[in-house]
Amino acid sequence: MKGNVMNFGTAIKTVFTKYADFKGVASRSEYWWFSLFSLIMSGVLNALMGDPNDPNAVVSGISLLWSLGILIPSLAVSVRRFHDAGFSGKWLLLYLVPTILFVVAAASSIPVIVSAVSGTLTGDALAAAIAGLIGVAVPPLVAGFAMFVFNLVVSLLPSKSAANGNKYAA
């Protein structure tokens, strides 16, 4: 439905029909209606969950299944939205940068946390360790925020037609 504005129901149906279709394009309305639908469903499931620390909460499992269930269609509609704006979907791989940085930061902080908890770090050494942890945490946060802004800008761009040089448009 390139060039046409989809309504809420049509957008949801289209995204789930093209569940794992990473080719083609997705209009802004298709992308944003599906984003709203995902947000509403997650909010409803989280509201039903009640106490998130209750190990007997069945809804937390349902919420997890929901998150896993929409992972592929969310990625697919994002790639198609990037295509619609004239960008390669491979740009979404940049989300791996903050993820990898976060894993490295978390792994490098384990010895500091263990030392702090065991009491071997005190005073100035503890303050220096905390400053170091903050320094290690900042790059993933900055990279993640930058990727979020880039994704937001691309998702808000108008459709780019084949006549305007979009190699992904039909």
C-alpha positions as CSV (number, residue, x, y, z in Angstrom):
1,M,0.0,0.0,0.0
2,K,2.9,2.4,-0.8
3,G,1.7,5.9,-1.0
4,N,-1.6,5.1,0.8
5,V,-2.3,5.7,4.4
6,M,-3.3,2.5,6.2
7,N,-5.8,2.4,9.0
8,F,-5.0,0.7,12.3
9,G,-6.5,-2.7,11.5
10,T,-5.1,-2.9,8.0
11,A,-1.6,-2.1,9.3
12,I,-1.7,-4.8,12.0
13,K,-3.0,-7.3,9.5
14,T,-0.3,-6.4,6.9
15,V,2.5,-6.7,9.4
16,F,1.4,-10.1,10.6
17,T,0.7,-11.2,7.0
18,K,4.3,-10.2,6.1
19,Y,5.5,-11.7,9.4
20,A,9.1,-12.4,8.1
21,D,9.1,-10.4,4.9
22,F,12.3,-8.3,4.9
23,K,11.9,-7.2,1.3
24,G,9.7,-4.4,0.0
25,V,8.5,-1.4,1.8
26,A,6.3,-0.3,4.7
27,S,4.6,3.0,4.8
28,R,4.9,5.3,7.8
29,S,1.3,4.5,8.8
30,E,1.9,0.8,8.7
31,Y,5.1,1.2,10.9
32,W,3.6,3.6,13.4
33,W,0.2,1.8,13.7
34,F,2.0,-1.4,14.4
35,S,4.3,0.3,16.9
36,L,1.2,1.7,18.7
37,F,-0.4,-1.8,18.7
38,S,2.7,-3.3,20.2
39,L,2.9,-0.7,22.9
40,I,-0.8,-1.1,23.8
41,M,-0.5,-4.9,24.0
42,S,2.7,-4.7,26.1
43,G,1.0,-2.2,28.4
44,V,-2.1,-4.3,28.8
45,L,0.0,-7.4,29.5
46,N,2.2,-5.6,32.0
47,A,-0.8,-4.1,33.8
48,L,-2.3,-7.6,34.0
49,M,0.9,-9.0,35.3
50,G,0.5,-7.3,38.7
51,D,3.6,-7.8,40.9
52,P,6.6,-8.4,38.5
53,N,8.4,-10.1,41.3
54,D,5.8,-12.8,41.8
55,P,7.3,-16.1,40.5
56,N,3.8,-17.6,40.1
57,A,2.6,-14.9,37.7
58,V,1.4,-16.6,34.6
59,V,0.9,-13.3,32.7
60,S,4.7,-12.6,33.0
61,G,5.2,-15.7,30.8
62,I,2.5,-14.5,28.4
63,S,4.2,-11.1,28.3
64,L,7.5,-12.8,27.5
65,L,5.9,-14.9,24.8
66,W,4.3,-11.7,23.3
67,S,7.7,-10.0,23.2
68,L,9.3,-13.0,21.5
69,G,6.3,-13.3,19.2
70,I,6.5,-9.8,17.8
71,L,10.3,-9.7,17.6
72,I,10.5,-11.0,14.0
73,P,7.5,-8.9,12.6
74,S,8.9,-5.8,14.4
75,L,12.3,-6.3,12.8
76,A,10.7,-7.0,9.4
77,V,8.4,-3.9,9.5
78,S,11.4,-1.8,10.6
79,V,13.5,-3.1,7.7
80,R,10.7,-2.4,5.3
81,R,10.2,1.1,6.7
82,F,13.9,1.8,6.2
83,H,13.5,0.5,2.6
84,D,10.5,2.8,2.1
85,A,12.7,5.8,3.2
86,G,15.4,4.7,0.8
87,F,17.8,3.2,3.3
88,S,19.2,-0.3,3.6
89,G,17.7,-2.4,6.4
90,K,21.3,-3.3,7.3
91,W,21.5,0.1,9.1
92,L,19.5,-1.6,11.9
93,L,22.5,-3.8,12.6
94,L,24.0,-0.7,14.2
95,Y,21.8,-1.6,17.2
96,L,24.4,-4.3,17.9
97,V,27.0,-1.7,18.7
98,P,25.4,-0.5,22.0
99,T,24.4,-4.1,22.8
100,I,28.0,-5.3,22.4
101,L,29.3,-2.2,24.3
102,F,26.8,-2.9,27.1
103,V,28.0,-6.6,27.4
104,V,31.6,-5.5,27.5
105,A,30.8,-2.8,30.2
106,A,28.8,-5.3,32.3
107,A,31.5,-8.0,32.0
108,S,34.3,-5.5,32.9
109,S,32.3,-4.2,36.0
110,I,32.0,-7.7,37.6
111,P,35.4,-7.6,39.4
112,V,34.7,-4.1,40.7
113,I,31.3,-5.0,42.0
114,V,32.6,-8.2,43.7
115,S,35.4,-6.2,45.3
116,A,33.0,-3.5,46.5
117,V,30.6,-6.1,47.9
118,S,33.3,-8.0,49.7
119,G,34.6,-4.8,51.3
120,T,38.0,-4.8,49.7
121,L,37.3,-1.5,48.0
122,T,36.7,1.4,50.3
123,G,37.2,5.2,50.3
124,D,39.0,6.7,47.4
125,A,39.5,3.3,45.7
126,L,35.7,2.7,45.8
127,A,35.0,6.3,44.5
128,A,37.5,5.7,41.6
129,A,35.9,2.3,40.8
130,I,32.5,3.9,40.7
131,A,33.8,6.7,38.4
132,G,35.3,4.0,36.2
133,L,32.0,2.1,36.1
134,I,30.2,5.3,35.1
135,G,32.8,5.9,32.4
136,V,32.3,2.4,31.0
137,A,28.5,2.7,31.1
138,V,28.4,6.0,29.2
139,P,29.5,4.8,25.7
140,P,26.7,2.2,25.4
141,L,24.2,4.7,26.5
142,V,25.4,7.3,24.0
143,A,25.6,4.8,21.2
144,G,22.1,3.5,22.0
145,F,20.6,7.0,22.2
146,A,22.3,7.9,18.8
147,M,20.9,4.8,17.2
148,F,17.4,5.5,18.7
149,V,17.5,9.1,17.2
150,F,18.7,7.8,13.8
151,N,15.9,5.1,13.8
152,L,13.3,7.7,14.8
153,V,14.4,10.1,12.0
154,V,14.3,7.4,9.3
155,S,10.9,6.1,10.5
156,L,9.5,9.7,10.2
157,L,10.9,10.3,6.7
158,P,8.4,10.3,3.8
159,S,8.3,7.5,1.3
160,K,10.9,7.7,-1.4
161,S,9.8,6.5,-4.8
162,A,11.8,4.5,-7.3
163,A,11.6,7.6,-9.6
164,N,13.5,9.5,-6.8
165,G,16.2,6.9,-6.7
166,N,14.9,4.4,-4.1
167,K,16.2,1.0,-5.2
168,Y,13.9,-0.7,-2.7
169,A,10.7,0.7,-4.1
170,A,8.8,-1.3,-6.8
